[in-house]
Amino acid sequence: MKIKFLSGLLIAFLICLFVQNETKAFWFKKKETVQNQATFVPVNNIKDNKVWIGTFQLVWNDLVNDIVKKPVVFKGEKNLLAENLNKQGFSIKDLDETSYYKKYGFMTPNLKQEMEKAIEEKFNTTSDILNTLDWNSNQLLIYAMLKKDFEYLKEFRELGLMPFSDNKNVKFFGAKGSNDSETFDNIEILFYNNENDYAVKLNTKGNDEVILYRTENDNSLENYFMELNKKTSSFKGDKKFRESDSLMVPYIKFKENFEYKELTNKKIKGSDYIISGAIQTAEFNLDNKGGSLKSEAALIMKMSMPILKDARKLHFDKPFVLFLKEKDKQTPYFIMDVKNSDLLLQE
């Protein structure tokens, strides 16, 4: 039987629902409300598919907590994206330390070299962002990388090309019947209410879990997440994958760059900083063996040049008098009346 999926939901949830073992309890809190749910921003649209990744939230957290040391408000403007990012609905508490790298500092060639070395040593990869930046600008860089690689407990069977709901043929993997029984431990049914409302969890060899949620609803990511929690906790049926069940999951592969212009060229109220760049990358792959995610985010900050009223110039480039005296003494022990540059160092 042909199984229909919503492409937007599938991609969004594969990316944003990597859940660590230590945070599993969060899934089943029955008193969650929309107000205290994590705010998944910014959400990116790729050909009508929604994608959220936590890396940009990580760099924003460092901006708020370590740089300006308060919620970011733009001078003379109400900015909804900044307000939602200020909520810090996602943080390093939601990740294992081995999966991310963060750094901030003034942009110099030495900092670039340090970051490239650290990324190579930690993830055995290179950055797609660092080489695109001007490292002689002496602007402030706030940077984060998230790198994930995961494998299922057992490799799924390839199912070949089949039509997706938009009638385009795509490649699928999955399981059905006794011939695929060795992969059944990969699969946990979170709930199954009907043929258009169900969710499964694909277990991996590590701490990462891949969650697939099928729904007819058109909702925000926050509400999808809350629906998933609620339906999972209330489901009383059989969660074990059986021979009569069938699983079909499409392969996913994309690489995209995002720029958040709604945050740039705006002065942060109560500071001398202007955000001159706000960027994020996403590279995601999912297949019958497992998957990988690599994402980077960066905020580039420049100092504003305020116009000072009644600025005083203390420039001794004209005749002046110099005194030397000891503290608490009334009379100086040296006086020099400088009329010209004859006694000044000239090179």
N, C-alpha and C positions, 0 to 999 in steps of 0.2 A: 504494500500500500504506500502510495506517495505521501511523504511527510512534508508539510509546508513549514517554513520558518520565516520570521521577519528579519531581513538582513540587517537593518539598523540595530535592532536589539541584540542580535547575535554578536556583532562586532563590539558593540559597546560593553556588553557584559563579559565577553571573553577578556577584554582588556582591563576593565575596572574591578573585576571580582577575583583577584588573586588574594586569597585570604590565608593569613598565617595561622598556624595551630594555636598560638597563644591568644588570638583574638576571636576564636570561634564563639565564645560566650556572647559576644556582641550580637550575633545573628539571632539569638533567641530571647532577647529582652522584650517582654510583652508590653512594656509601657512606653515604647519608643513613640515619639510624635514627629511630625514633619519639622517642627521647629528645631529639635535637637538632633535630627539626622545629619549625617555628613553632607556638606554642600559640594557637589561634583561640578566644579568650574575650573577653567573654561571648558565648555563642550564644543568640540569641533565637528563640522559637517564635511563628510567626504562623499560626494555624490549621493546625498540624502541619507547616508549612514552616520550615526552619531558615535563619536569617540571621545573618551575622557581618559587621561593618564595623570597620575599624581605628581609628576615631576615639577610642573609649573607651580603647584601649590607649595612644594618644598622650598623653591627659591623665594617665593613670596613670604613664607614664614620667616626666613632668614632676614628679609628686608624689614619686616615688622619687628621681630624680636631682637635683632642684633644691630641693625643699621639705624633706623629712625626711632626704634624703641617705643613705638605706639602704633595703633591702627593707621593705615595710610589713607589720608584724605587729600584730594587734589584741591589746590587753591581755586576758589571761584567756580567749582563744579561738583555736582553730585554724580558719582560714577558707580553704577550698580555692580559691575564686575569687581571693582576694587572692594566694595562693601562685602560681597560674598567671599572673596578671597581672604578678607580680614577675619572671617569666622574660623579659619584654619580647621576645616572639617577633615582634613587629611594631614598626617604628619609622619615623622620618622618612627613614631610609636607603632604605626601600622605596617612596618617593614622590618625584616631582619637586617642587621647591620652589614651583612655580606652582600646585599643586593643593591646598595646605593653608594654614591660618592658625592660629597658636597664640598664646595670651596668658595670663598669670596675674598677679594683683595683688589688692589689697584692694578690695572692692566699694564704689565711690563713683560718683556721677553722672558725674564726669569720666572715669572709666575706661570706663563704658558708652558715653559719647559717642565716646571714642577708638576703641573696638572697632567700633562701628557704622560709623564713617567708614572704618576700614581694610577691613572686609568689603565695603563698597560699592565702594571703589576697586579692590580686588583681584578680586572676583567679580561685581560688578554685581548683587548680591542683598542680601537682608536676613536677619537671624537669626530663627529660630522659638523660640529659647530666651531670649535676653537680656531681652525684655520681660516674661517671666514671673517674673523674679527680683527680690528686694528689694535695691535698690542703696543703701540707707541703713543696712544691717546691719553694715557694716565687717567682713564675713566675707571669707575668702580664696577667690577664684574661680580655677579652673584650667580653661581652655577650649580647644577645638579645633574647626575646621570643615574638612571635606573636600568639595571641589566638583570634579566631573568632567562634562565634556560631550564626546561623541565621535560621529563619523560614520563609517559604512562607506566603503570606497573607492567603491562604487557602491550606489545604492539598490536594495534587494531588492524583488521582486514581492510584492504582497499576495495571500494565498491564500484569504482569507475565513474564515468560521466552520467549524470542524471539531471533532469530539469529542476531548476529552482522555481520559486513562485512567480518570477517574472518571465518564465518560459525559456530562460537561457540555461544551457547545459553547463554544469560545474562539476568539479571532482569531489567525490564523497568518500568518507571512511565510516566504519561502524561495526555492528555486530548483530547477529540473528541466528538462532538455532544452536544445536549441539556442537557444530563444527567450530563455533566461536567461543565455546564455554571457557577457555583459558583466559579470555579477556573480560569475563563478567565481573571479576573483582575490581576492574577499572571503574565500574559504573555503580553509582548509587542514585536511586530515584528519590528526589527530595519531596516531590508530590506529583500526582497525576489526577487531575479533576475531570478532564475530558480531552478530546483530541486536539483542542486548541489552547489548552491551559495546563502546562506541565513544566517541570524543571528537573534536570539531572546534574549530578556532580561527577566529574571525571577525576579520579584519584591519580596522583603522581608518586614517584619514588621519593620526592622531597616533601617540603611543607606546602607547596602550592597546590591549589585546587582550581579546576576549571569548571565554572558554573554556566549552564545553558538554560535559559528561561524562554519558554514559548508563550506568547500572549497576544490577544487581539487588541489590547489596550494601546492607546497612543498617549504616552505619559512622559513626565520628566524622569531623569535618571534617579533622583531621590525617591520618587514615588514607586518606580519599578523596584528599587532596592527594598523599600518598605513592604510592598506587596509580596515579594519573594520571601522575606522574613516571616510575614504573617501566615502565608500559605504553607510554608515549610513546617512551622511550629504547630499548626492545626491539623496537618495531614496524619491520619491514623491508619492509612492503608499499608500495603506491602512495599517496602523500599528496596527489596532485593530484585535485581534484574534476572528475569526468567527466560527459558528457551523460547517461550511463545512471544516474548517482547522483541522489539527491533529498535535499533539505534542507527540514525544516519546523521552525520555531521560533515559539513562542507570544509574543504581545505580553505585556509585564509592566508593571504600574503599581500602586504602593502607596505609602502614607505612614503611618508609624507612630512612636510614642514609646515609649521603654523607661525603666524606673526600676529600679535595682539596690538593693533594700532590704536585701539581705544584706550590703551594705557600709556601711550608714548607722547613725548613732547608736552608733558604736564608737570607743573611744579608741585612737589609734595608740600602740603601746608605745614608750617612750623619747622622746615628744614631748608637746606641749601641744595637739595637734590632734585634733579629732573630725570625721569625715565626716558632714555634715548633709544632703548631697544628692549623688546619683550618677545622672545622666540621660544619655540619648542619643536622637537622632532619626534617622530613615531615610526618605529619599524617593528612589524609584528608578523609572525609566521605560526601557523597551526597546521599540523598534519597528523597522519595516523600513528606517528611515533611519539609526538609531544609538541613542543612549541618553544618559541623564544620571543622575548620582548626587549627592545633597546629604545630608550627614550632619554633625550637631553632637554634641559631648559636653561635659559639664561636671561637675566635682567642686566642691562647695561645702564649705569647711572653716571650722569655728568653733573658737575657743580654749576648752579646758576650764578650769574654775575649781577648781584643786586646793585642798584644805583643808590649810593649813600648820600643822604642829605647832609650838607654842611661838612663834607669830608675835609679833614685837616692834613695837609702835606708837610711832613717834617723832613724836608730834604735839605741837607747841609751842603749844597752845591754852590753856595754864594758865601761871601765873607761871614765868619762866625767867630765866637770866642769859646775856648775850651778851658774848663777848670778841673783841677784834681784836688780833692780834700779828703781827709779822714772822716769817718762817721762821728757824729757828735762833736766835731770841732767847728769852730766858727770861721777860721781863716784857711783858705786854700794854700797848698804848698806848691802848686804849679798853675800858671795861667798862660794861655797862648791866644793871641789875637791873630787870626788867620785872615789875611787880606788877599792873598793870591795862591797859586798852586805850586810855588817854588819849593815849599817844604812838604808837599804831598807826594805820595808815591805815584810815579808815572811809568807806564809800561807800553 
